[in-house]
Amino acid sequence: MAPARTARRAAALGLGALWWWAVLRLALEPGAGVLEGAVAVGGWGLSVLPVHCVPRRSAAGALGAGRWRRALRAAVGPPGPATARGTRRSGEDAAAGPYGP
């Protein structure tokens, strides 16, 4: 094992033991104070950091930008001219609506 890896594991083990000591002391000792609370809250705060996130482009299986837009355009077709809201085009029945009876 490389020395850097050993040092990281030792630091993680030591800090984990310190955090568990603080949590157990808070739970079991009536005289636990601010120091134990700060260690416990600080360790919990570090655990919720998104340290395992990677940029979208370098993530495994990442999709390219605009993929959904291209798929929608391929399925629906290019956008046509817009009609004003509430107006009817020729051939549309007012009772049936624009999609038929």
Secondary structure in CASP SS format (residue, H / E / C, confidence):
PFRMAT SS
TARGET T0000
AUTHOR 0000-0000-0000
METHOD secondary structure of the structure
MODEL  1
M C 1.00
A C 1.00
P H 1.00
A H 1.00
R H 1.00
T H 1.00
A H 1.00
R H 1.00
R H 1.00
A H 1.00
A H 1.00
A H 1.00
L H 1.00
G H 1.00
L H 1.00
G H 1.00
A H 1.00
L H 1.00
W H 1.00
W H 1.00
W H 1.00
A H 1.00
V H 1.00
L H 1.00
R H 1.00
L H 1.00
A H 1.00
L H 1.00
E C 1.00
P C 1.00
G C 1.00
A C 1.00
G C 1.00
V H 1.00
L H 1.00
E H 1.00
G H 1.00
A H 1.00
V H 1.00
A H 1.00
V H 1.00
G H 1.00
G H 1.00
W H 1.00
G H 1.00
L H 1.00
S H 1.00
V C 1.00
L C 1.00
P C 1.00
V C 1.00
H C 1.00
C C 1.00
V C 1.00
P C 1.00
R H 1.00
R H 1.00
S H 1.00
A C 1.00
A C 1.00
G C 1.00
A C 1.00
L C 1.00
G C 1.00
A C 1.00
G C 1.00
R H 1.00
W H 1.00
R H 1.00
R H 1.00
A H 1.00
L H 1.00
R H 1.00
A H 1.00
A H 1.00
V H 1.00
G C 1.00
P C 1.00
P C 1.00
G C 1.00
P C 1.00
A C 1.00
T C 1.00
A C 1.00
R C 1.00
G C 1.00
T C 1.00
R C 1.00
R C 1.00
S C 1.00
G C 1.00
E C 1.00
D C 1.00
A C 1.00
A C 1.00
A C 1.00
G C 1.00
P C 1.00
Y C 1.00
G C 1.00
P C 1.00
END
